[in-house]
Amino acid sequence: MTKTKDLFEKRINEKTQIHEAIFKKEMKNLEQTIKNEKYTVETMISKTGLGEVYHDLIDSKDKLNSDYQSKFNKTYHSIDVELYKLNKQIENKSKMVNYKYNNKKEKVIDKVLRQIM
């Protein structure tokens, strides 16, 4: 009885090893097949009727992104223009203040010099 049991266990072990080897080989084949470009998401979708819908969604998403980018650029440009105008106003006012300061300074110096002399 032990011989029969040993034979069964031996056969079961052999079958298990064969099964595991075949399983590993098939898993490698499956991984290679999945990595193949033929089985990418876009390829699979384009083969079905959903392909056009999928591409329409992608196109509309790109259009929305483009519109958003355009609006962002316009807003950024208008802010930039306003900042430029404000900087020019500040610069002009600063020049005017400096001019008035220098003018008054000169008048005070002239007045002091006249009184001294």
One Martini backbone bead per residue (centre of mass of N, CA, C, O) as a GRO file, in nm:
protein
  117
    1MET     BB    1   0.055   0.064  -0.018
    2THR     BB    2   0.300   0.254  -0.014
    3LYS     BB    3   0.370   0.230  -0.311
    4THR     BB    4   0.112   0.349  -0.421
    5LYS     BB    5   0.131   0.611  -0.267
    6ASP     BB    6   0.404   0.697  -0.383
    7LEU     BB    7   0.315   0.698  -0.679
    8PHE     BB    8   0.095   0.910  -0.649
    9GLU     BB    9   0.275   1.136  -0.537
   10LYS     BB   10   0.468   1.141  -0.776
   11ARG     BB   11   0.255   1.208  -0.992
   12ILE     BB   12   0.151   1.463  -0.861
   13ASN     BB   13   0.421   1.615  -0.863
   14GLU     BB   14   0.466   1.603  -1.166
   15LYS     BB   15   0.201   1.745  -1.249
   16THR     BB   16   0.257   2.003  -1.090
   17GLN     BB   17   0.519   2.083  -1.236
   18ILE     BB   18   0.399   2.095  -1.516
   19HIS     BB   19   0.181   2.301  -1.454
   20GLU     BB   20   0.374   2.529  -1.359
   21ALA     BB   21   0.537   2.551  -1.621
   22ILE     BB   22   0.299   2.619  -1.807
   23PHE     BB   23   0.200   2.864  -1.649
   24LYS     BB   24   0.457   3.038  -1.677
   25LYS     BB   25   0.465   3.039  -1.985
   26GLU     BB   26   0.181   3.168  -2.028
   27MET     BB   27   0.236   3.426  -1.868
   28LYS     BB   28   0.460   3.531  -2.051
   29ASN     BB   29   0.289   3.540  -2.308
   30LEU     BB   30   0.077   3.733  -2.197
   31GLU     BB   31   0.267   3.971  -2.134
   32GLN     BB   32   0.365   4.008  -2.426
   33THR     BB   33   0.086   4.060  -2.548
   34ILE     BB   34   0.019   4.309  -2.377
   35LYS     BB   35   0.275   4.478  -2.478
   36ASN     BB   36   0.153   4.492  -2.730
   37GLU     BB   37   0.018   4.732  -2.943
   38LYS     BB   38  -0.249   4.578  -3.011
   39TYR     BB   39  -0.329   4.609  -2.674
   40THR     BB   40  -0.416   4.884  -2.649
   41VAL     BB   41  -0.653   5.100  -2.565
   42GLU     BB   42  -0.677   5.252  -2.834
   43THR     BB   43  -0.695   5.005  -3.016
   44MET     BB   44  -0.941   4.873  -2.888
   45ILE     BB   45  -1.134   5.116  -2.924
   46SER     BB   46  -1.103   5.153  -3.238
   47LYS     BB   47  -1.240   4.867  -3.299
   48THR     BB   48  -1.479   4.988  -3.191
   49GLY     BB   49  -1.759   5.198  -3.169
   50LEU     BB   50  -1.609   5.388  -2.948
   51GLY     BB   51  -1.381   5.533  -3.101
   52GLU     BB   52  -1.523   5.795  -3.192
   53VAL     BB   53  -1.613   5.887  -2.914
   54TYR     BB   54  -1.335   5.898  -2.788
   55HIS     BB   55  -1.214   6.105  -2.993
   56ASP     BB   56  -1.423   6.324  -2.939
   57LEU     BB   57  -1.347   6.362  -2.643
   58ILE     BB   58  -1.055   6.436  -2.691
   59ASP     BB   59  -1.112   6.680  -2.875
   60SER     BB   60  -1.285   6.838  -2.670
   61LYS     BB   61  -1.066   6.854  -2.457
   62ASP     BB   62  -0.862   7.007  -2.631
   63LYS     BB   63  -1.046   7.249  -2.682
   64LEU     BB   64  -1.080   7.332  -2.388
   65ASN     BB   65  -0.780   7.373  -2.334
   66SER     BB   66  -0.742   7.588  -2.551
   67ASP     BB   67  -0.948   7.791  -2.445
   68TYR     BB   68  -0.825   7.823  -2.168
   69GLN     BB   69  -0.546   7.918  -2.263
   70SER     BB   70  -0.647   8.167  -2.413
   71LYS     BB   71  -0.781   8.308  -2.172
   72PHE     BB   72  -0.532   8.316  -1.998
   73ASN     BB   73  -0.356   8.485  -2.191
   74LYS     BB   74  -0.540   8.732  -2.204
   75THR     BB   75  -0.544   8.794  -1.903
   76TYR     BB   76  -0.241   8.816  -1.865
   77HIS     BB   77  -0.204   9.047  -2.065
   78SER     BB   78  -0.392   9.255  -1.931
   79ILE     BB   79  -0.235   9.262  -1.667
   80ASP     BB   80   0.033   9.348  -1.789
   81VAL     BB   81  -0.068   9.616  -1.903
   82GLU     BB   82  -0.162   9.741  -1.635
   83LEU     BB   83   0.115   9.727  -1.497
   84TYR     BB   84   0.258   9.906  -1.697
   85LYS     BB   85   0.085  10.158  -1.651
   86LEU     BB   86   0.141  10.183  -1.347
   87ASN     BB   87   0.447  10.210  -1.371
   88LYS     BB   88   0.440  10.468  -1.538
   89GLN     BB   89   0.292  10.642  -1.333
   90ILE     BB   90   0.496  10.609  -1.107
   91GLU     BB   91   0.735  10.719  -1.264
   92ASN     BB   92   0.615  11.000  -1.323
   93LYS     BB   93   0.562  11.081  -1.028
   94SER     BB   94   0.852  11.051  -0.937
   95LYS     BB   95   0.968  11.264  -1.126
   96MET     BB   96   0.795  11.495  -1.020
   97VAL     BB   97   0.891  11.488  -0.728
   98ASN     BB   98   1.190  11.529  -0.792
   99TYR     BB   99   1.157  11.797  -0.933
  100LYS     BB  100   1.026  11.952  -0.700
  101TYR     BB  101   1.249  11.904  -0.498
  102ASN     BB  102   1.481  12.030  -0.662
  103ASN     BB  103   1.349  12.305  -0.699
  104LYS     BB  104   1.321  12.376  -0.397
  105LYS     BB  105   1.614  12.340  -0.327
  106GLU     BB  106   1.720  12.563  -0.512
  107LYS     BB  107   1.558  12.793  -0.385
  108VAL     BB  108   1.674  12.766  -0.102
  109ILE     BB  109   1.968  12.805  -0.179
  110ASP     BB  110   1.931  13.082  -0.308
  111LYS     BB  111   1.814  13.223  -0.060
  112VAL     BB  112   2.051  13.169   0.128
  113LEU     BB  113   2.268  13.303  -0.049
  114ARG     BB  114   2.140  13.589  -0.051
  115GLN     BB  115   2.148  13.633   0.256
  116ILE     BB  116   2.456  13.603   0.283
  117MET     BB  117   2.529  13.822   0.049
   0.00000   0.00000   0.00000
